[in-house]
Amino acid sequence: MVILLGLGEKMAERFLPLYLVALGGGALSVGMLNGMDNLLSALYSFPGGYLSDRFGFKRALMVFNLLAMFGFLVVIVFPVWQAVIIGSIFFISWTAISLPATMSLISQVLPGNRHTLGVSLHSLVRRIPMALGPLLGGVLITQFGEVDGTRWAFGAAFVLGGVSLVFQGRMIEAGAGRLAGGQPQERPLPESNPLRAVRGIPPALRRLLVSDILIRFCEQIPYAFVVLWVVNVVGVSPAGFGVLTAIEMATAILIYIPVAALADRSGKKPFVLITFGFFAVFPLILLFSRSFPLLVLAFIVRGLKEFGEPARKALILELCPVEAKAGTFGAYYLVRDVVVSVAAFGGAFLWQVSPAVNFLAAFGFGVVGLGWYGFFGRDPVNV
């Protein structure tokens, strides 16, 4: 499921800023897209977790897949930048809405001392389409142009989404939701009020949440503009950007499993600190990357920021209440991404001042987030 739907999504999604500009949307439409991605990721996270807890992760994942396919279809049929914004409401946050259900699946099929390894395997599999998708999408855009090439990429995404839907129906067993398989089960109903779910986030998880918000400010302020920097400022082709993205994902894939094995046997805080450090330095390195070799170095650093991401997600799972893991996981992302959407919108205005202001502001937030978690973050054994 992750490979099929992810491959189609990443063939097109990473080039959406170029597509928007080519259709006449301008820099503010790019900022709007990135900010909406974060906002929708937040708003979708809680209902994604609630639906998974209520109906089981299999049904929830199939519904989320259908929503993404509808969004792809909107962009294919209507080649105007406003349609991209509308279609993205359905597809751009597929990962966010499906993540609580996926984490719930992992927590149910693996013992607690293997959660980090399970999350790492999921993250590794996700990086396969994240590496191959931009390569294929970059070739299509280089061959057919920014408009037609992107539409071809979305057409492929729609087809692969349909194949994924068939595999979901046949190969994923029904999750242990309240109404999974159509039969009520003896377990309490999941929390349907997002405000109560947010108030139920444990204190140790709240400390992680604050540092995570600051680090995501660092990530999202420049996120949508990285492709514009690489293609429009440095002068690398879209296919070259696809190669850089593949290098980033290959770096992440190479470190996932060995790091996960170590994190499951020891404390997770050092791994989270290291990954926050890579988040912080990436925009600073990117600012001084004015050639393809330097961009390769920058994207290797960007791949290394995944060093402790499985440990961070496993830490969230361990700190969530047993009876409502998906719901609490969704509440965590609801708070995080609502706040971080401000950074994504604000990144467009900083970019209009200058790329340097955008990248340096991101670096500043990264340093503060790293310091916060260094002082206040705790491993589960110490909370």
C-alpha positions as CSV (number, residue, x, y, z in Angstrom):
1,M,0.0,0.0,0.0
2,V,2.7,2.5,1.0
3,I,4.9,1.8,-2.0
4,L,2.1,1.9,-4.6
5,L,0.2,5.0,-3.3
6,G,3.5,6.7,-2.2
7,L,5.1,6.2,-5.6
8,G,2.3,7.9,-7.4
9,E,2.0,10.7,-4.9
10,K,5.7,11.5,-4.9
11,M,6.0,11.5,-8.7
12,A,3.9,14.7,-8.6
13,E,3.8,16.2,-5.1
14,R,7.5,17.2,-4.9
15,F,7.1,19.3,-8.1
16,L,3.8,21.1,-7.2
17,P,5.6,24.4,-6.4
18,L,7.0,24.4,-10.0
19,Y,3.6,23.4,-11.3
20,L,1.8,26.2,-9.4
21,V,4.3,28.8,-10.7
22,A,4.0,27.5,-14.3
23,L,0.2,27.9,-14.0
24,G,0.5,31.5,-12.9
25,G,0.0,31.0,-9.2
26,G,3.2,32.8,-7.9
27,A,5.1,32.5,-4.7
28,L,2.0,33.2,-2.5
29,S,0.2,30.2,-4.0
30,V,3.3,28.0,-3.1
31,G,3.1,29.3,0.5
32,M,-0.6,28.7,0.5
33,L,-0.1,25.1,-0.6
34,N,2.6,24.4,2.0
35,G,0.6,26.1,4.8
36,M,-2.5,24.2,3.9
37,D,-0.6,21.0,3.8
38,N,0.4,21.5,7.5
39,L,-3.0,22.8,8.5
40,L,-4.8,19.9,6.9
41,S,-2.2,17.4,8.3
42,A,-3.2,18.8,11.7
43,L,-7.0,18.7,11.1
44,Y,-6.9,15.3,9.5
45,S,-4.7,13.6,12.1
46,F,-7.3,13.4,14.9
47,P,-10.2,12.2,12.7
48,G,-7.7,9.7,11.1
49,G,-6.9,8.4,14.6
50,Y,-10.6,8.4,15.7
51,L,-11.8,6.5,12.6
52,S,-9.0,3.9,13.0
53,D,-9.9,3.4,16.7
54,R,-13.6,3.3,15.9
55,F,-13.8,1.1,12.7
56,G,-10.3,-0.5,12.5
57,F,-7.3,0.5,10.5
58,K,-8.2,-1.5,7.4
59,R,-11.5,0.3,6.7
60,A,-9.9,3.7,7.6
61,L,-7.0,3.2,5.3
62,M,-9.2,2.3,2.3
63,V,-11.4,5.4,2.8
64,F,-8.2,7.6,3.0
65,N,-7.0,6.0,-0.2
66,L,-10.2,6.9,-2.1
67,L,-10.0,10.5,-0.9
68,A,-6.4,10.8,-2.3
69,M,-7.5,9.3,-5.7
70,F,-10.3,11.9,-5.9
71,G,-7.8,14.7,-5.3
72,F,-5.5,13.3,-8.1
73,L,-8.4,13.3,-10.5
74,V,-9.3,16.9,-9.8
75,V,-5.8,18.0,-10.7
76,I,-5.7,15.9,-13.9
77,V,-9.1,17.2,-15.2
78,F,-8.6,20.9,-14.4
79,P,-5.1,22.3,-15.3
80,V,-5.4,25.6,-13.4
81,W,-3.6,26.5,-10.1
82,Q,-6.9,26.9,-8.2
83,A,-7.7,23.3,-9.0
84,V,-4.4,22.2,-7.5
85,I,-5.3,23.9,-4.3
86,I,-8.7,22.2,-4.2
87,G,-7.4,18.8,-5.2
88,S,-4.6,19.0,-2.6
89,I,-7.3,19.1,0.1
90,F,-7.9,15.4,-0.7
91,F,-4.4,14.1,-1.5
92,I,-1.7,16.2,0.0
93,S,-2.3,15.1,3.6
94,W,-2.8,11.3,2.9
95,T,0.2,10.5,5.0
96,A,-1.1,12.5,7.9
97,I,-4.6,11.1,7.9
98,S,-3.3,7.5,7.5
99,L,-0.4,7.7,9.9
100,P,-2.4,7.1,13.1
101,A,-4.0,4.0,11.6
102,T,-0.6,2.7,10.4
103,M,0.9,3.3,13.8
104,S,-2.0,1.5,15.4
105,L,-1.4,-1.5,13.1
106,I,2.3,-1.6,14.1
107,S,1.5,-1.4,17.8
108,Q,-1.0,-4.3,17.5
109,V,1.1,-6.7,15.5
110,L,4.5,-6.1,17.3
111,P,5.5,-6.4,20.9
112,G,6.5,-3.2,22.7
113,N,10.2,-3.9,22.6
114,R,10.1,-4.0,18.8
115,H,8.0,-0.9,18.1
116,T,11.0,1.2,17.0
117,L,12.1,-1.5,14.6
118,G,8.5,-1.7,13.2
119,V,8.3,2.1,12.8
120,S,11.7,2.0,11.1
121,L,10.6,-0.6,8.6
122,H,7.5,1.4,7.8
123,S,9.7,4.5,7.4
124,L,12.2,2.6,5.2
125,V,9.4,1.3,3.0
126,R,8.0,4.9,2.7
127,R,11.4,6.1,1.5
128,I,11.4,3.7,-1.5
129,P,8.6,5.6,-3.3
130,M,10.0,8.9,-2.0
131,A,13.3,8.1,-3.7
132,L,11.9,6.7,-7.0
133,G,8.9,9.0,-7.3
134,P,10.8,12.3,-7.8
135,L,13.2,10.5,-10.2
136,L,10.3,9.4,-12.4
137,G,8.4,12.7,-12.0
138,G,11.6,14.7,-12.8
139,V,12.0,12.7,-16.0
140,L,8.3,13.3,-17.0
141,I,8.6,17.0,-16.4
142,T,11.9,17.3,-18.2
143,Q,10.4,15.4,-21.2
144,F,6.9,16.9,-21.4
145,G,7.3,20.3,-19.6
146,E,6.2,21.5,-16.2
147,V,2.5,21.5,-16.9
148,D,1.9,18.4,-19.1
149,G,4.6,16.4,-17.3
150,T,3.0,17.0,-13.9
151,R,-0.4,16.0,-15.2
152,W,1.1,12.8,-16.5
153,A,2.6,12.2,-13.1
154,F,-0.8,12.6,-11.4
155,G,-2.4,10.2,-14.0
156,A,0.1,7.6,-12.9
157,A,-0.6,8.4,-9.3
158,F,-4.3,7.8,-9.9
159,V,-3.7,4.4,-11.5
160,L,-1.3,3.3,-8.7
161,G,-3.8,4.4,-6.1
162,G,-6.4,2.0,-7.7
163,V,-4.0,-0.9,-7.6
164,S,-3.2,-0.1,-4.0
165,L,-6.9,-0.1,-3.1
166,V,-7.1,-3.7,-4.4
167,F,-4.1,-4.8,-2.3
168,Q,-5.6,-3.1,0.8
169,G,-8.8,-5.0,0.4
170,R,-7.1,-8.4,0.0
171,M,-3.9,-8.3,2.1
172,I,-4.6,-6.2,5.2
173,E,-6.4,-7.9,8.0
174,A,-9.2,-6.0,9.8
175,G,-7.9,-3.9,12.7
176,A,-9.3,-4.2,16.2
177,G,-11.6,-1.2,16.0
178,R,-14.8,-0.7,17.9
179,L,-16.8,-1.9,14.8
180,A,-14.1,-3.7,12.8
181,G,-15.6,-6.4,10.6
182,G,-19.1,-5.0,11.3
183,Q,-19.3,-6.5,14.8
184,P,-19.2,-4.5,18.0
185,Q,-16.4,-5.3,20.3
186,E,-16.1,-5.1,24.1
187,R,-14.0,-2.0,24.4
188,P,-14.7,1.6,25.2
189,L,-15.6,4.0,22.4
190,P,-12.6,6.2,21.4
191,E,-12.7,9.9,22.4
192,S,-14.6,11.9,19.8
193,N,-13.9,15.3,21.3
194,P,-10.5,16.6,20.0
195,L,-10.2,19.1,22.8
196,R,-10.6,16.4,25.5
197,A,-8.1,14.2,23.6
198,V,-5.6,17.0,23.5
199,R,-6.0,17.6,27.3
200,G,-5.4,13.9,27.8
201,I,-1.9,14.1,26.3
202,P,0.5,13.0,29.1
203,P,3.0,15.6,30.4
204,A,6.0,13.8,29.1
205,L,4.5,13.7,25.6
206,R,3.7,17.4,25.9
207,R,7.4,18.2,26.5
208,L,8.3,16.3,23.3
209,L,5.5,18.1,21.5
210,V,7.0,21.6,22.3
211,S,10.4,20.7,20.9
212,D,8.8,18.9,17.9
213,I,6.8,22.1,17.0
214,L,10.0,24.2,17.1
215,I,11.9,21.7,14.9
216,R,9.0,21.6,12.4
217,F,9.1,25.4,12.2
218,C,12.7,24.9,11.1
219,E,11.6,22.3,8.5
220,Q,8.5,23.9,7.1
221,I,9.6,27.6,6.7
222,P,11.8,26.6,3.7
223,Y,10.2,23.3,2.8
224,A,8.1,24.3,-0.3
225,F,10.9,26.6,-1.5
226,V,13.7,24.0,-1.6
227,V,12.8,23.0,-5.2
228,L,12.6,26.6,-6.3
229,W,16.1,27.2,-4.8
230,V,17.5,24.2,-6.5
231,V,15.9,24.7,-9.9
232,N,15.4,28.5,-10.3
233,V,18.3,29.9,-8.2
234,V,21.1,27.3,-8.5
235,G,19.9,26.2,-12.0
236,V,19.6,22.4,-11.6
237,S,17.1,20.7,-13.9
238,P,13.9,19.0,-12.5
239,A,15.5,15.7,-13.2
240,G,18.6,16.8,-11.2
241,F,16.3,17.7,-8.3
242,G,14.9,14.2,-8.6
243,V,18.4,12.7,-8.3
244,L,19.0,14.9,-5.2
245,T,15.8,13.6,-3.6
246,A,16.8,10.0,-4.4
247,I,20.2,10.7,-2.6
248,E,18.3,12.0,0.4
249,M,16.0,9.0,0.6
250,A,18.9,6.5,0.0
251,T,20.7,8.1,2.9
252,A,17.7,7.7,5.2
253,I,17.1,4.1,4.1
254,L,20.7,3.1,4.9
255,I,20.5,4.3,8.5
256,Y,17.0,3.2,9.5
257,I,17.4,-0.4,10.5
258,P,20.7,-0.3,12.4
259,V,19.6,2.8,14.3
260,A,16.3,1.2,15.1
261,A,17.9,-1.9,16.6
262,L,20.1,0.3,18.8
263,A,17.2,2.6,19.9
264,D,15.1,-0.4,21.0
265,R,17.9,-1.6,23.2
266,S,18.8,1.7,24.7
267,G,17.4,5.2,25.4
268,K,15.7,7.1,22.6
269,K,16.6,10.6,23.7
270,P,20.1,10.7,22.1
271,F,18.7,9.5,18.8
272,V,16.0,12.2,18.8
273,L,18.6,14.9,19.8
274,I,20.8,13.9,16.8
275,T,17.9,14.0,14.3
276,F,16.9,17.4,15.7
277,G,20.5,18.6,15.1
278,F,20.3,17.6,11.4
279,F,17.0,19.3,11.0
280,A,18.6,22.5,12.4
281,V,21.7,22.6,10.1
282,F,20.1,21.7,6.8
283,P,18.7,25.2,5.9
284,L,22.1,26.7,6.8
285,I,24.0,24.3,4.6
286,L,21.5,24.8,1.8
287,L,22.0,28.5,1.9
288,F,25.6,28.1,0.9
289,S,25.0,25.3,-1.6
290,R,25.4,27.0,-5.0
291,S,26.6,24.0,-7.1
292,F,25.4,20.5,-7.6
293,P,28.2,18.8,-5.5
294,L,27.4,21.1,-2.6
295,L,23.7,20.3,-3.0
296,V,24.5,16.6,-2.9
297,L,26.1,17.3,0.5
298,A,23.1,19.3,1.7
299,F,20.6,16.5,0.7
300,I,22.7,13.9,2.4
301,V,22.4,16.0,5.6
302,R,18.6,16.2,4.8
303,G,18.5,12.4,4.7
304,L,20.4,12.1,7.9
305,K,17.7,14.0,9.7
306,E,15.7,10.8,9.6
307,F,18.3,9.3,12.0
308,G,16.0,9.4,15.0
309,E,12.6,9.8,13.5
310,P,11.5,6.2,14.1
311,A,12.7,6.5,17.7
312,R,10.6,9.7,18.0
313,K,7.5,8.1,16.6
314,A,8.0,5.0,18.8
315,L,8.5,7.3,21.8
316,I,5.1,8.9,21.0
317,L,3.5,5.4,20.8
318,E,5.0,4.4,24.2
319,L,3.8,7.6,25.8
320,C,0.2,7.3,24.5
321,P,-2.4,5.5,26.6
322,V,-2.8,1.9,25.7
323,E,-6.6,2.1,25.2
324,A,-6.4,5.1,22.7
325,K,-3.1,5.0,20.9
326,A,-4.3,6.1,17.5
327,G,-6.5,8.8,18.9
328,T,-3.8,10.2,21.2
329,F,-1.3,10.0,18.3
330,G,-3.7,11.9,16.1
331,A,-4.3,14.5,18.9
332,Y,-0.5,15.0,19.2
333,Y,-0.2,15.7,15.4
334,L,-3.3,17.9,15.5
335,V,-1.7,20.3,18.0
336,R,1.7,20.1,16.3
337,D,0.6,20.8,12.7
338,V,-2.0,23.5,13.5
339,V,0.8,25.5,15.1
340,V,3.4,24.6,12.4
341,S,1.0,25.7,9.6
342,V,1.8,29.3,10.6
343,A,5.4,28.7,9.8
344,A,4.5,27.2,6.4
345,F,2.4,30.2,5.5
346,G,5.0,32.6,6.9
347,G,7.7,31.0,4.8
348,A,6.3,32.5,1.7
349,F,6.6,36.1,3.0
350,L,10.2,35.4,4.3
351,W,11.1,34.0,0.8
352,Q,9.8,37.2,-0.8
353,V,12.2,39.2,1.4
354,S,15.0,36.9,0.4
355,P,15.9,33.2,0.4
356,A,18.6,34.0,3.0
357,V,16.1,35.4,5.4
358,N,13.9,32.3,5.0
359,F,16.8,29.8,5.5
360,L,18.3,31.7,8.5
361,A,15.0,32.0,10.3
362,A,14.5,28.3,9.9
363,F,18.0,27.6,11.3
364,G,17.2,29.8,14.4
365,F,14.0,27.8,15.2
366,G,16.0,24.6,14.8
367,V,18.6,25.7,17.4
368,V,15.9,26.6,19.9
369,G,14.0,23.3,19.4
370,L,17.2,21.3,19.8
371,G,18.0,23.2,23.1
372,W,14.5,22.7,24.5
373,Y,14.6,18.9,24.0
374,G,18.1,18.7,25.3
375,F,17.0,20.3,28.6
376,F,13.5,19.0,29.1
377,G,13.2,15.8,27.0
378,R,13.1,12.5,28.9
379,D,13.2,8.8,28.0
380,P,10.1,6.7,29.1
381,V,12.1,5.0,31.9
382,N,12.8,8.5,33.4
383,V,9.4,10.2,33.0
